[in-house]
Amino acid sequence: EYRGRGIFNGVILQNFKNLKAAGRPFTGLMPFDTDFYLRQCFVTHSFYKDVPLEGGGLPMKEISFGDIAQMKTVYDGFMRDKNGWFYRDEAAFDLRLREIFGEGGKAYGLFDEYLRAYAQEWQRIDECEQLYRGEHWQTMAHEDGEPTPVTPILHSTVESVAADIVARAPQAIIEPESPMDTEVARVIGALIRQNHDAADYRSDYRRLVHDLLVSGYCVQEVGYDPRANNGIGSAYIRYVDCRNMLFDPQADNIPDCRAVFKIQARPIRTMDERYPHYAGQFTSDVYDVQEDGIVAFDRTKSVLEIEYWWREFVADGGYGRYVVHMARLAGHKLLEDSRETKPEGYFASGDYPFFITTLFSRKGSMLGLGLCDIFGEQQKYADKLDQIVLINSAMGKSNKLLVTEASGFDPDDLRDWAKEVHIGQQLGGVTWFSTPPLPQYVVALAGQIREGIKQESGANDVSRGNVGGGVTSASAIQALQEASSKRARQVSDMLHETFKKAVRMEIEVEREYNVLPRAVSYLDERGNVVDGDLILY
């Protein structure tokens, strides 16, 4: 709406005046549209030409921030015999690398590809959450004014199964590799449990179970927090919202991913405080972000923060190895690059720090399906049948009166219940009739569908502690409950396997990053409490 008013031309003109007053004869920019700036008296001074290079016999490597001094040396040597060139110091090369990597480089290009692939996946997750909350009538066809009943059997089923799974929450127990390692195993186990208590992993576990049952998969992340333990630092395992993760759509397991993205909307004010050298440069972007269905935030005051994880293969003799790196981006700006501080790789293992657990697997994908995917249609059909019953009941609560013209009765006169006498000619011309009731099997069908959901999901009455009056033996009741909780045990086993993998990496991260002694308390072989300090090497 402000185009064509000369506002931007005025800004450019004022900028020219400021540069002239500062003694700057030249100014350059990287235009979004060359023709636009030609009208502002700019001229093209250089061109970029992409030349694909084959390795051949020349050693080649990807340029990183640790190579800036070498880049400057090569640039100065190449320009030495030219009659004019741009002087670039190391700060200029740092800025150029950030522009290439962030704004026009592979990170955002790959991110856009992932976003397109995940559009339907995120829609599926949102629909699963609607089913869990009982809000699925928003996507079901119905007329205005019709009842929209919801019997939250799917919600109850998820919560019932989740309660059994959370009751079996895992705890890290480190087994020694040999009798000589028994004491070390006790100490490491105490340290890892201390990490989990400090990070409130049990609360995270509840959220993991919710994602697994509702969305079909859950994601855990291993990392290191240098601010934990009053600045001593510690490794952690924590929950990541599956809606905030983008794995490679071409891969069916995490190690084969070209890259992994973790995203989170951040207030622009917060980003200005965390990255003061970019303060004032963050603006709201076009990327869709997850938000609560009830409480919404102002997207014009937020920017999408992206963690970009990728692995590179290093042929260092033998079989070679992988290294993993992480870059943090927001607003098409490169905020952090792990290669600046850890060029050898973010983690020594070279693995991505994410672990995924799926409920029902999908061919060709590392993602899964949840209870809402499998039983969602049954929930909808049951509620639709309830709607039919309610509409039929509303129609039947008031009887209708059929009055023929030959009867001689006035319909308005018959409506008046205060009158004791009505005058007409043929009483047979007046007939009461009511809405016929629905067949009993239609009424019972909704209950049968809901009972089927409970039975097939493992959230039946027996698993909740309710048994029929004919079952009296304690052993018989226990056997029935054990059989009915089979689903919960199976899901718990899958989560425990993922937990073991995550703990193994957590120990290695603790070993790699923590250089200060950690105070831990543990039980010795006699059951006595022992206090000690530990540093993993």
C-alpha positions as CSV (number, residue, x, y, z in Angstrom):
1,E,0.0,0.0,0.0
2,Y,3.0,2.3,0.3
3,R,4.5,1.5,-3.1
4,G,4.7,4.4,-5.6
5,R,4.9,7.1,-3.0
6,G,8.7,7.7,-3.3
7,I,9.4,6.7,0.3
8,F,12.2,4.3,-0.6
9,N,13.7,6.7,-3.1
10,G,13.9,9.3,-0.3
11,V,15.7,6.8,2.0
12,I,18.3,6.0,-0.7
13,L,18.8,9.7,-1.5
14,Q,19.4,10.5,2.2
15,N,21.8,7.6,2.4
16,F,23.8,9.0,-0.5
17,K,24.0,12.4,1.3
18,N,25.2,10.7,4.5
19,L,27.9,8.8,2.6
20,K,29.1,11.9,0.8
21,A,29.4,13.8,4.1
22,A,31.4,10.9,5.5
23,G,33.8,11.0,2.6
24,R,32.7,7.7,1.0
25,P,32.9,8.0,-2.8
26,F,31.5,4.5,-3.5
27,T,28.8,2.3,-2.1
28,G,27.8,-1.2,-3.0
29,L,25.0,-3.6,-2.3
30,M,23.7,-7.0,-3.2
31,P,20.4,-6.3,-4.9
32,F,17.2,-8.4,-4.8
33,D,16.3,-7.0,-8.2
34,T,19.0,-5.5,-10.5
35,D,16.5,-3.5,-12.6
36,F,15.1,-1.8,-9.5
37,Y,18.5,-0.4,-8.5
38,L,19.5,0.6,-12.0
39,R,16.8,3.2,-11.7
40,Q,18.5,4.5,-8.6
41,C,21.8,5.2,-10.5
42,F,23.5,2.0,-9.4
43,V,25.5,0.1,-12.0
44,T,26.6,-3.6,-12.0
45,H,30.3,-3.9,-11.1
46,S,30.8,-7.6,-10.8
47,F,29.2,-10.9,-11.8
48,Y,29.1,-14.3,-10.2
49,K,29.7,-17.4,-12.3
50,D,29.3,-20.9,-10.9
51,V,31.9,-23.3,-12.2
52,P,31.4,-26.9,-11.1
53,L,34.7,-28.5,-10.3
54,E,35.6,-32.2,-10.4
55,G,38.1,-33.4,-7.8
56,G,40.5,-35.0,-10.2
57,G,44.0,-35.1,-8.8
58,L,43.5,-31.8,-6.8
59,P,42.9,-32.0,-3.1
60,M,39.5,-30.3,-2.4
61,K,37.7,-29.5,0.8
62,E,34.7,-27.5,1.9
63,I,35.6,-24.0,3.1
64,S,34.7,-23.3,6.7
65,F,35.1,-20.6,9.3
66,G,38.4,-22.0,10.4
67,D,39.9,-21.3,7.0
68,I,39.3,-17.6,6.8
69,A,43.0,-16.6,7.1
70,Q,43.8,-19.0,4.3
71,M,41.0,-17.6,2.2
72,K,42.3,-14.1,2.6
73,T,45.8,-15.2,1.6
74,V,44.5,-16.8,-1.6
75,Y,42.3,-13.8,-2.4
76,D,45.1,-11.2,-1.9
77,G,47.5,-13.3,-4.0
78,F,44.9,-13.6,-6.8
79,M,44.1,-9.9,-6.8
80,R,47.7,-8.6,-6.5
81,D,48.3,-7.9,-10.2
82,K,44.8,-6.5,-10.9
83,N,44.2,-2.8,-11.4
84,G,41.4,-2.6,-8.8
85,W,39.6,-4.8,-6.4
86,F,37.6,-4.8,-3.1
87,Y,39.7,-4.9,0.0
88,R,38.4,-7.7,2.2
89,D,39.7,-8.2,5.8
90,E,38.9,-11.3,7.8
91,A,35.7,-9.8,9.2
92,A,34.5,-9.3,5.6
93,F,35.2,-13.0,4.8
94,D,33.4,-14.1,7.9
95,L,30.3,-12.0,6.9
96,R,30.5,-13.4,3.3
97,L,30.6,-17.0,4.6
98,R,27.6,-16.4,6.8
99,E,25.7,-14.9,3.9
100,I,26.5,-17.9,1.6
101,F,25.8,-20.5,4.3
102,G,22.6,-18.9,5.7
103,E,20.8,-16.8,3.2
104,G,21.6,-18.3,-0.2
105,G,23.1,-21.6,0.8
106,K,22.2,-25.2,1.4
107,A,20.7,-24.8,4.8
108,Y,17.6,-22.9,3.8
109,G,17.4,-24.6,0.5
110,L,17.2,-28.0,2.2
111,F,14.9,-26.6,4.9
112,D,12.4,-25.4,2.3
113,E,12.5,-28.9,0.7
114,Y,11.8,-30.5,4.0
115,L,8.9,-28.1,4.7
116,R,7.2,-29.0,1.5
117,A,7.5,-32.7,2.3
118,Y,6.2,-32.3,5.9
119,A,3.1,-30.3,5.0
120,Q,0.8,-33.3,5.0
121,E,2.6,-34.9,8.0
122,W,1.9,-31.9,10.1
123,Q,-1.7,-31.8,9.0
124,R,-2.0,-35.5,10.1
125,I,-0.5,-34.6,13.5
126,D,-2.9,-31.7,13.9
127,E,-5.9,-34.0,13.1
128,C,-4.7,-36.6,15.6
129,E,-4.5,-33.9,18.3
130,Q,-8.1,-32.8,17.4
131,L,-9.3,-36.4,17.8
132,Y,-7.5,-36.6,21.2
133,R,-9.1,-33.4,22.4
134,G,-12.6,-34.4,21.0
135,E,-12.6,-31.5,18.5
136,H,-12.9,-33.6,15.3
137,W,-16.4,-32.2,14.5
138,Q,-14.5,-29.3,13.1
139,T,-13.5,-31.5,10.1
140,M,-16.7,-33.5,9.9
141,A,-19.6,-32.5,7.7
142,H,-22.7,-31.4,9.7
143,E,-25.5,-28.8,9.4
144,D,-25.6,-25.7,11.5
145,G,-27.7,-26.2,14.6
146,E,-27.2,-30.0,14.6
147,P,-25.9,-31.6,17.8
148,T,-22.2,-32.5,17.8
149,P,-21.9,-35.1,20.6
150,V,-18.5,-36.4,21.6
151,T,-17.9,-39.4,23.8
152,P,-14.2,-39.1,24.5
153,I,-13.4,-42.8,24.3
154,L,-10.3,-42.2,22.3
155,H,-9.0,-39.7,24.8
156,S,-9.8,-42.1,27.6
157,T,-8.1,-44.9,25.8
158,V,-4.9,-42.9,25.2
159,E,-4.8,-41.8,28.9
160,S,-5.5,-45.3,30.1
161,V,-2.6,-46.8,28.1
162,A,-0.4,-43.9,28.9
163,A,-0.9,-44.4,32.7
164,D,0.4,-48.0,32.4
165,I,3.4,-46.9,30.3
166,V,4.4,-44.0,32.6
167,A,4.1,-46.3,35.6
168,R,6.9,-48.3,33.9
169,A,9.2,-45.3,33.3
170,P,12.8,-46.3,32.8
171,Q,15.7,-45.7,35.2
172,A,19.3,-45.8,34.2
173,I,21.2,-48.8,35.7
174,I,24.8,-49.1,34.5
175,E,26.1,-52.6,34.3
176,P,29.8,-53.2,34.7
177,E,31.7,-54.8,31.9
178,S,33.8,-56.8,34.4
179,P,33.9,-57.3,38.2
180,M,36.7,-54.7,38.3
181,D,34.3,-52.1,36.9
182,T,31.5,-52.6,39.6
183,E,32.4,-49.4,41.6
184,V,32.7,-47.3,38.4
185,A,29.4,-48.5,37.1
186,R,27.7,-47.5,40.4
187,V,29.2,-44.1,40.3
188,I,28.3,-43.5,36.6
189,G,24.8,-44.8,37.2
190,A,24.4,-42.3,40.1
191,L,25.7,-39.5,38.0
192,I,23.3,-40.2,35.1
193,R,20.3,-40.5,37.4
194,Q,21.4,-37.2,38.9
195,N,21.3,-35.7,35.4
196,H,17.8,-37.1,34.8
197,D,16.5,-35.8,38.2
198,A,17.9,-32.3,37.5
199,A,16.4,-32.2,34.0
200,D,13.0,-33.6,35.3
201,Y,13.1,-36.4,32.8
202,R,10.0,-38.1,34.3
203,S,7.9,-35.1,33.2
204,D,9.5,-35.3,29.8
205,Y,8.6,-39.0,29.7
206,R,4.9,-38.3,30.1
207,R,5.1,-35.9,27.1
208,L,7.0,-38.5,25.1
209,V,4.3,-41.1,25.8
210,H,1.6,-38.6,24.7
211,D,3.4,-38.0,21.4
212,L,3.9,-41.7,20.8
213,L,0.3,-42.7,21.4
214,V,-1.3,-39.7,19.7
215,S,1.0,-38.7,16.9
216,G,2.6,-42.1,16.3
217,Y,6.2,-41.2,17.2
218,C,8.2,-39.3,19.8
219,V,11.7,-37.7,19.7
220,Q,14.4,-37.5,22.4
221,E,17.5,-35.3,22.2
222,V,20.9,-35.8,23.9
223,G,23.0,-32.7,24.6
224,Y,25.1,-30.8,27.1
225,D,24.1,-27.8,29.2
226,P,27.1,-25.9,30.5
227,R,24.9,-23.9,32.8
228,A,23.6,-26.9,34.7
229,N,24.8,-27.8,38.3
230,N,25.6,-24.2,39.1
231,G,27.9,-23.8,36.1
232,I,29.6,-27.2,36.3
233,G,27.5,-28.5,33.4
234,S,26.0,-31.8,32.7
235,A,24.7,-33.9,29.8
236,Y,20.9,-34.5,29.4
237,I,18.2,-36.4,27.7
238,R,15.1,-34.3,27.0
239,Y,11.8,-34.4,25.1
240,V,11.5,-32.6,21.7
241,D,8.0,-31.9,20.3
242,C,7.7,-34.1,17.2
243,R,6.0,-31.1,15.5
244,N,9.3,-29.2,15.8
245,M,11.4,-31.9,14.1
246,L,12.1,-32.4,10.4
247,F,14.0,-35.5,9.4
248,D,15.1,-36.4,5.9
249,P,12.0,-37.5,4.0
250,Q,14.2,-39.7,1.8
251,A,15.6,-41.7,4.8
252,D,14.1,-44.4,6.9
253,N,16.5,-44.1,9.8
254,I,18.2,-41.1,11.4
255,P,21.9,-41.9,10.5
256,D,21.1,-41.8,6.8
257,C,19.6,-38.3,7.0
258,R,21.2,-35.6,4.8
259,A,20.3,-33.2,7.6
260,V,18.0,-32.9,10.6
261,F,16.2,-29.7,11.5
262,K,14.9,-28.6,14.9
263,I,12.8,-25.5,14.9
264,Q,11.2,-23.2,17.5
265,A,9.5,-19.8,17.3
266,R,11.3,-17.2,19.4
267,P,10.4,-13.6,20.4
268,I,12.4,-11.1,18.3
269,R,13.2,-9.3,21.5
270,T,14.8,-12.4,23.0
271,M,16.9,-13.0,19.8
272,D,18.0,-9.3,20.0
273,E,19.3,-9.9,23.5
274,R,21.0,-13.2,22.7
275,Y,22.7,-12.0,19.6
276,P,23.3,-8.2,20.1
277,H,25.4,-7.9,16.9
278,Y,22.2,-8.7,15.0
279,A,20.0,-6.6,17.2
280,G,17.3,-4.7,15.2
281,Q,17.9,-7.0,12.1
282,F,15.4,-9.8,13.0
283,T,12.0,-9.6,11.4
284,S,9.1,-11.9,11.3
285,D,9.4,-14.5,8.5
286,V,6.9,-16.5,6.4
287,Y,7.5,-19.9,8.0
288,D,4.6,-21.6,9.7
289,V,5.2,-22.5,13.3
290,Q,3.3,-24.6,15.8
291,E,1.1,-22.8,18.3
292,D,-1.5,-23.7,20.9
293,G,-5.0,-24.1,19.4
294,I,-6.5,-21.8,22.1
295,V,-3.7,-19.3,23.1
296,A,-2.1,-17.7,20.1
297,F,1.0,-15.4,20.0
298,D,1.8,-12.5,17.8
299,R,3.7,-13.9,14.9
300,T,4.8,-10.4,13.7
301,K,6.9,-10.3,16.9
302,S,8.5,-13.7,16.5
303,V,11.1,-15.3,14.3
304,L,11.8,-19.0,13.5
305,E,15.0,-20.3,15.1
306,I,16.5,-23.3,13.2
307,E,19.0,-25.8,14.4
308,Y,20.5,-27.3,11.3
309,W,22.4,-30.6,12.0
310,W,24.3,-32.4,9.2
311,R,26.9,-35.1,8.9
312,E,30.0,-35.2,6.7
313,F,32.1,-38.2,5.7
314,V,35.8,-37.8,6.3
315,A,38.1,-40.3,4.5
316,D,41.0,-40.2,7.0
317,G,42.4,-43.6,6.0
318,G,41.0,-47.0,6.8
319,Y,37.2,-47.0,6.6
320,G,36.7,-43.3,7.2
321,R,34.4,-41.8,9.7
322,Y,31.5,-39.3,10.0
323,V,31.5,-36.0,11.8
324,V,28.4,-34.1,12.8
325,H,28.0,-30.3,12.8
326,M,25.3,-27.9,14.0
327,A,24.5,-24.4,12.8
328,R,21.9,-22.1,14.3
329,L,20.0,-19.8,12.0
330,A,17.1,-17.3,12.3
331,G,15.8,-14.7,9.8
332,H,18.2,-16.0,7.1
333,K,21.2,-15.1,9.4
334,L,23.8,-17.5,10.6
335,L,24.0,-17.1,14.3
336,E,26.3,-19.9,15.4
337,D,28.4,-22.5,13.6
338,S,29.8,-25.4,15.7
339,R,32.7,-25.7,13.2
340,E,34.1,-22.4,14.7
341,T,34.7,-24.0,18.1
342,K,34.6,-27.8,17.3
343,P,35.8,-28.2,13.7
344,E,36.4,-31.9,14.4
345,G,32.7,-32.4,15.0
346,Y,30.1,-31.5,17.6
347,F,30.1,-34.9,19.1
348,A,33.1,-37.3,19.0
349,S,30.8,-40.2,18.0
350,G,29.8,-38.4,14.8
351,D,26.1,-39.3,15.4
352,Y,23.0,-37.2,15.3
353,P,21.8,-36.5,18.9
354,F,18.2,-37.4,18.2
355,F,16.4,-40.7,18.9
356,I,13.0,-41.6,17.6
357,T,10.5,-44.2,18.8
358,T,7.5,-45.2,16.6
359,L,4.3,-46.8,17.7
360,F,3.1,-48.3,14.4
361,S,5.7,-48.3,11.7
362,R,5.3,-46.9,8.1
363,K,7.1,-48.5,5.2
364,G,9.9,-46.3,3.8
365,S,9.7,-43.8,6.7
366,M,11.2,-43.5,10.1
367,L,7.9,-41.9,11.3
368,G,4.9,-43.8,12.6
369,L,1.2,-43.9,13.1
370,G,-0.6,-43.5,16.5
371,L,-3.8,-44.7,18.1
372,C,-5.7,-41.7,16.7
373,D,-4.7,-42.8,13.2
374,I,-5.8,-46.4,13.7
375,F,-9.0,-45.8,15.7
376,G,-9.9,-42.2,14.6
377,E,-12.5,-43.3,12.1
378,Q,-14.2,-45.5,14.7
379,Q,-14.4,-42.5,17.0
380,K,-16.0,-40.4,14.3
381,Y,-18.5,-43.1,13.3
382,A,-19.6,-43.6,17.0
383,D,-20.1,-39.9,17.5
384,K,-22.0,-39.7,14.2
385,L,-24.3,-42.4,15.4
386,D,-24.8,-40.5,18.6
387,Q,-25.8,-37.5,16.5
388,I,-28.4,-39.5,14.6
389,V,-29.8,-40.8,17.9
390,L,-30.0,-37.3,19.4
391,I,-31.7,-35.8,16.2
392,N,-34.2,-38.7,16.3
393,S,-34.9,-38.0,20.0
394,A,-35.4,-34.3,19.3
395,M,-37.9,-35.1,16.6
396,G,-39.7,-37.6,18.8
397,K,-40.1,-35.4,21.9
398,S,-43.0,-33.5,20.3
399,N,-45.8,-35.4,18.6
400,K,-47.4,-34.2,15.4
401,L,-51.1,-33.8,14.6
402,L,-52.5,-34.6,11.1
403,V,-55.7,-32.5,10.4
404,T,-57.5,-33.1,7.1
405,E,-59.6,-30.3,5.5
406,A,-62.7,-32.6,5.5
407,S,-62.5,-32.8,9.3
408,G,-63.8,-29.3,9.8
409,F,-61.5,-28.6,12.6
410,D,-59.4,-25.4,12.8
411,P,-55.7,-26.3,13.4
412,D,-55.1,-23.1,15.3
413,D,-58.1,-23.9,17.4
414,L,-56.7,-27.3,18.2
415,R,-53.3,-25.8,19.2
416,D,-55.0,-23.9,22.1
417,W,-54.8,-26.3,25.0
418,A,-56.8,-23.9,27.2
419,K,-60.0,-24.7,25.3
420,E,-62.1,-27.5,26.5
421,V,-64.5,-27.7,23.5
422,H,-63.5,-27.9,19.8
423,I,-66.0,-27.8,17.0
424,G,-65.6,-30.0,13.9
425,Q,-67.4,-32.4,11.5
426,Q,-65.3,-35.6,11.4
427,L,-63.3,-36.7,14.4
428,G,-61.6,-39.3,12.1
429,G,-59.9,-36.5,10.2
430,V,-57.7,-35.8,13.2
431,T,-54.8,-38.2,13.8
432,W,-51.8,-38.1,16.1
433,F,-48.6,-39.6,14.8
434,S,-45.0,-39.7,16.3
435,T,-41.5,-40.1,14.9
436,P,-40.7,-43.8,14.7
437,P,-37.8,-44.8,16.9
438,L,-34.5,-46.0,15.5
439,P,-33.9,-49.7,15.3
440,Q,-32.2,-51.0,18.4
441,Y,-29.2,-52.3,16.5
442,V,-28.4,-48.7,15.4
443,V,-28.5,-47.5,19.0
444,A,-26.3,-50.4,20.1
445,L,-23.8,-50.0,17.3
446,A,-22.1,-46.9,18.7
447,G,-21.5,-48.8,22.0
448,Q,-20.1,-51.7,20.1
449,I,-17.6,-49.5,18.2
450,R,-16.4,-47.9,21.4
451,E,-16.0,-51.2,23.1
452,G,-14.0,-52.4,20.0
453,I,-11.6,-49.4,20.4
454,K,-11.0,-50.3,24.1
455,Q,-10.5,-54.0,23.4
456,E,-8.1,-53.5,20.4
457,S,-6.1,-50.8,22.0
458,G,-5.5,-52.7,25.3
459,A,-7.4,-50.1,27.4
460,N,-10.3,-52.4,28.3
461,D,-12.1,-52.7,31.6
462,V,-9.8,-55.5,32.9
463,S,-6.7,-53.4,32.4
464,R,-8.3,-50.7,34.4
465,G,-8.9,-53.0,37.3
466,N,-12.6,-53.8,36.5
467,V,-13.6,-57.4,36.1
468,G,-16.9,-59.2,35.7
469,G,-18.8,-60.4,38.7
470,G,-18.1,-64.0,37.7
471,V,-14.3,-63.7,38.2
472,T,-13.4,-64.1,41.8
473,S,-10.0,-65.8,42.0
474,A,-7.1,-63.4,42.6
475,S,-4.9,-65.4,40.3
476,A,-7.5,-65.3,37.5
477,I,-8.0,-61.5,37.9
478,Q,-4.2,-61.0,37.8
479,A,-3.9,-63.2,34.7
480,L,-6.6,-61.2,32.9
481,Q,-5.0,-57.9,33.8
482,E,-1.6,-59.1,32.7
483,A,-3.0,-60.2,29.3
484,S,-4.9,-56.9,28.9
485,S,-1.8,-54.8,29.6
486,K,0.1,-56.5,26.8
487,R,-0.1,-53.4,24.6
488,A,1.3,-51.1,27.3
489,R,4.2,-53.5,28.0
490,Q,5.1,-53.7,24.3
491,V,5.2,-49.9,24.0
492,S,7.2,-49.6,27.2
493,D,9.8,-52.1,25.8
494,M,10.2,-49.9,22.7
495,L,10.6,-46.8,24.8
496,H,13.1,-48.5,27.0
497,E,15.2,-49.6,24.1
498,T,15.4,-46.1,22.8
499,F,16.2,-44.9,26.3
500,K,19.2,-47.3,26.5
501,K,20.6,-45.9,23.3
502,A,20.1,-42.3,24.5
503,V,21.8,-43.1,27.8
504,R,24.8,-44.6,26.1
505,M,25.3,-41.4,24.1
506,E,24.6,-39.3,27.2
507,I,27.6,-41.0,29.0
508,E,29.8,-40.3,26.0
509,V,28.7,-36.6,25.9
510,E,29.4,-36.3,29.6
511,R,32.8,-37.8,29.1
512,E,33.5,-35.5,26.1
513,Y,32.3,-32.2,27.6
514,N,32.6,-32.3,31.3
515,V,36.0,-31.4,32.6
516,L,35.1,-30.4,36.2
517,P,34.5,-33.0,39.0
518,R,30.9,-33.9,39.8
519,A,29.8,-34.7,43.3
520,V,27.6,-37.8,43.4
521,S,26.2,-40.1,46.1
522,Y,25.7,-43.8,45.5
523,L,25.2,-47.1,47.3
524,D,28.2,-49.4,47.7
525,E,28.0,-53.2,47.7
526,R,26.9,-53.2,51.4
527,G,24.1,-50.7,50.8
528,N,26.0,-47.8,52.5
529,V,25.7,-44.3,51.0
530,V,29.0,-43.1,49.6
531,D,29.8,-39.5,48.6
532,G,32.4,-38.9,45.9
533,D,33.6,-36.8,43.0
534,L,33.8,-38.1,39.5
535,I,35.3,-37.0,36.2
536,L,34.7,-39.2,33.2
537,Y,37.7,-39.6,30.8
